[in-house]
Amino acid sequence: MTVQGKTILVTGGNSGIGLATARLLLENGARVAITGRDQAKLDAAAAELGGDVLAIRADLNEPADLDAVVKAVGDAYGTLDAVFANAGVSGPTPLGKTTREAFEAIVSTNLTSVFFTIQGVLPLLKQGSAIVLNGSVMRELGSPGSAAYSASKGAITSMAKVFASELAPQGIRVNTVIPGGTRTPIWTRGARAGATVDGTEKAIAPRIPMGRFSEPEEVAQAVLFLASDASSGMTAAEIVVDGGNTGAPWGIPLFRG
């Protein structure tokens, strides 16, 4: 399983799963471009990663920023071998208490901008390239208050299958990684400001058969596989990294004898 010599774009590569994936790809010989909206975090990530990394500040909801990403990657590398469409946001959208703006902001980042990111970089992708989308177990859990986030991630699952059908004639594979609870800063941002990852994991872990959050590096390993030639026979597939949360719910401590 190698990505030696491959050129790979990771959106939202300045923290969490994206940063862990960019690091792993670099360690395995890839050239990596990352995007992020926050210049300070992007600079810190680039300094941490070192190596052959191209850091591009971009809000992928903005067409001009997306065009700039495509141009920067094209100018630097010419073509792409893989893209990990990872950038996303979360936030509460409970019925009766949600503004249209709040709902649409989540859907725009998690779904619409993913579509246009893939459409934008498509001319750079070669025969045999790989696209990896970042989904979520929230697509099926029915967690109260998460309508926009859950709907956007359910749509990622559906959209990946459409992409796979459309791009099969070009020899481009499209697969999805489905993380469950993962130790990333997403648990401490926005409406969760003031919370800690440790405290959140302690509250949620009893609902996970493996009894813990996944590490971002564990999700990154799945992305590495899907971006590599080791998964050359796979398209429209998913790898779930959730500690058994969705596949083995009866394995949680509550149901153990």
C-alpha positions in Angstrom: 0.0 0.0 0.0 1.9 3.0 -1.3 1.3 6.5 -2.6 5.0 7.0 -3.4 5.3 9.8 -6.0 1.6 10.5 -6.1 0.2 14.1 -5.9 -2.8 14.4 -3.6 -5.1 17.3 -2.5 -6.5 17.2 1.0 -9.2 19.9 1.6 -9.5 21.0 5.3 -6.0 19.7 5.7 -5.0 22.1 8.5 -6.5 20.1 11.4 -8.1 16.9 12.6 -8.6 14.1 10.2 -7.3 16.2 7.3 -4.1 17.1 9.0 -3.5 13.5 10.1 -4.1 12.3 6.6 -1.8 14.8 5.0 0.9 13.8 7.5 0.5 10.1 6.7 0.4 10.7 2.9 3.7 12.7 3.2 5.3 9.9 5.3 4.4 7.5 2.6 6.0 9.4 -0.2 3.2 11.6 -1.6 3.3 15.2 -2.6 0.5 16.9 -0.8 -1.6 20.1 -1.2 -3.8 21.2 1.7 -6.5 23.8 2.0 -7.9 25.7 5.1 -9.9 28.8 5.8 -7.9 30.1 8.7 -4.5 31.4 7.6 -2.9 31.0 11.0 -3.9 27.4 11.4 -2.9 26.7 7.8 0.5 28.2 8.4 0.9 26.2 11.6 -0.1 23.0 9.8 2.3 23.6 6.9 5.2 24.2 9.4 4.3 21.0 11.3 4.1 18.9 8.1 7.1 20.3 6.4 8.1 18.1 3.5 6.6 18.6 0.0 3.4 20.4 1.1 1.6 23.1 -0.7 -0.7 25.1 1.7 -3.5 27.1 0.1 -5.8 29.4 2.0 -9.3 29.0 0.7 -13.0 29.0 1.7 -14.3 26.4 -0.7 -17.8 28.0 -0.5 -16.4 30.8 -2.5 -16.1 30.1 -6.3 -13.1 32.4 -6.7 -11.2 30.6 -3.8 -11.9 27.2 -5.4 -10.7 28.5 -8.8 -7.5 29.7 -7.0 -7.0 26.2 -5.5 -7.3 24.5 -8.8 -4.9 27.0 -10.4 -2.4 26.7 -7.6 -2.4 22.9 -7.7 -2.2 22.9 -11.5 0.6 25.4 -11.6 2.6 23.5 -8.9 2.0 19.9 -9.9 0.2 19.8 -13.3 -2.0 16.9 -12.4 -3.5 15.1 -9.4 -3.5 11.4 -8.6 -6.0 11.7 -5.7 -8.2 14.1 -3.8 -9.6 13.7 -0.3 -12.6 16.0 0.0 -12.5 16.3 3.8 -13.4 19.9 4.6 -16.6 20.1 6.6 -18.3 21.8 9.6 -20.9 20.8 12.2 -23.4 22.6 14.2 -26.8 22.2 15.9 -29.9 22.6 13.8 -32.9 21.6 16.0 -36.4 21.9 14.7 -38.1 25.1 15.9 -34.8 26.9 16.7 -32.8 27.0 13.5 -32.4 29.8 11.0 -32.2 29.2 7.3 -28.8 30.8 7.3 -27.4 28.3 9.9 -28.9 25.3 8.1 -27.7 26.4 4.7 -24.2 27.2 5.9 -23.7 23.6 7.0 -25.2 22.1 3.8 -23.1 24.5 1.6 -19.8 23.5 3.2 -20.5 19.8 3.6 -22.3 19.1 0.4 -22.4 21.8 -2.2 -18.7 22.8 -1.9 -17.7 19.1 -2.1 -19.5 18.7 -5.4 -17.9 21.8 -6.8 -14.5 20.9 -5.4 -14.6 17.6 -7.3 -16.0 19.3 -10.4 -13.2 21.9 -10.2 -10.3 19.5 -9.9 -11.7 17.0 -12.3 -9.5 18.3 -15.2 -6.4 17.6 -13.1 -7.3 14.0 -12.3 -5.6 11.4 -14.5 -6.7 7.9 -15.6 -6.5 5.7 -12.5 -6.9 8.6 -10.1 -8.8 8.2 -6.8 -11.4 10.4 -5.1 -12.1 9.9 -1.4 -15.1 11.7 0.2 -15.4 12.1 4.0 -18.8 11.0 5.2 -20.0 10.3 8.7 -22.0 7.7 10.8 -24.3 10.6 11.5 -25.9 9.9 8.2 -27.9 7.1 9.9 -27.9 7.7 13.7 -30.9 10.0 13.9 -29.1 12.1 16.5 -31.5 14.9 17.7 -30.6 18.4 16.7 -28.3 17.4 13.8 -30.6 17.6 10.8 -28.4 19.7 8.5 -25.2 17.8 9.4 -26.7 14.4 9.2 -28.5 15.2 5.9 -25.4 16.6 4.4 -23.4 13.4 5.2 -26.2 11.2 4.0 -26.0 13.1 0.8 -22.3 12.5 0.6 -22.9 8.7 0.6 -25.5 9.1 -2.2 -23.4 11.5 -4.2 -20.3 9.3 -4.1 -22.2 6.5 -5.8 -23.3 8.9 -8.6 -19.7 10.2 -9.0 -18.5 6.6 -9.2 -20.9 5.8 -12.0 -20.1 9.0 -13.9 -16.3 8.7 -13.6 -15.9 4.9 -14.2 -15.5 5.4 -17.9 -12.6 7.7 -17.2 -10.9 5.2 -14.9 -11.4 7.4 -11.8 -12.4 5.6 -8.6 -14.7 7.2 -6.0 -14.9 5.8 -2.5 -15.9 7.2 0.9 -14.5 6.9 4.4 -17.1 7.0 7.2 -15.7 8.1 10.5 -17.6 7.8 13.8 -16.6 9.7 16.9 -13.0 10.8 16.4 -10.6 12.7 18.6 -10.5 16.0 16.7 -11.1 19.7 17.5 -14.6 19.6 16.0 -15.9 18.6 19.5 -14.7 21.9 21.0 -15.9 24.4 18.3 -19.0 26.5 17.7 -21.9 25.5 19.9 -19.5 23.1 21.7 -17.1 25.9 22.7 -15.8 25.2 26.2 -16.2 21.5 26.0 -13.2 19.2 25.9 -12.5 16.2 23.7 -11.8 14.1 26.7 -15.1 15.0 28.4 -17.0 14.4 25.2 -15.4 11.1 24.6 -16.2 10.0 28.2 -19.9 10.8 27.6 -20.1 9.1 24.2 -17.7 6.1 24.7 -20.4 3.9 26.4 -22.3 4.0 23.1 -19.3 2.6 21.1 -18.5 -1.1 21.3 -14.8 -0.5 21.3 -15.3 2.0 24.2 -13.4 4.9 22.8 -13.2 7.5 20.0 -11.1 6.7 17.0 -7.8 8.5 16.6 -7.6 10.7 13.4 -4.6 8.6 12.4 -6.9 5.5 12.2 -9.2 7.3 9.8 -6.2 8.5 7.9 -5.1 4.9 7.3 -8.4 4.2 5.6 -7.9 7.2 3.4 -4.4 6.2 2.5 -5.7 2.8 1.4 -8.4 4.3 -0.7 -6.0 6.7 -2.3 -3.5 4.0 -3.1 -3.3 1.4 -5.8 -4.0 -1.2 -3.1 -7.7 -0.4 -3.5 -7.5 -0.4 -7.3 -10.5 -2.8 -7.6 -12.8 -0.6 -5.4 -15.2 2.1 -6.4 -18.5 3.2 -4.8 -17.4 1.5 -1.6 -17.2 2.7 1.9 -14.8 2.1 4.8 -16.4 2.7 8.2 -14.1 3.7 11.0 -16.4 4.0 14.0 -15.4 1.4 16.6 -18.5 -0.7 15.8 -20.9 2.1 16.5 -23.2 1.4 13.5 -22.3 -2.1 12.6 -22.3 -3.8 16.0 -24.5 -1.6 18.3 -25.3 -4.6 20.5 -21.6 -4.8 21.5 -21.8 -1.7 23.8 -21.3 -2.2 27.5 -25.1 -2.0 28.2 -25.8 -5.2 26.4 -22.8 -7.3 27.6 -23.5 -10.2 29.8 
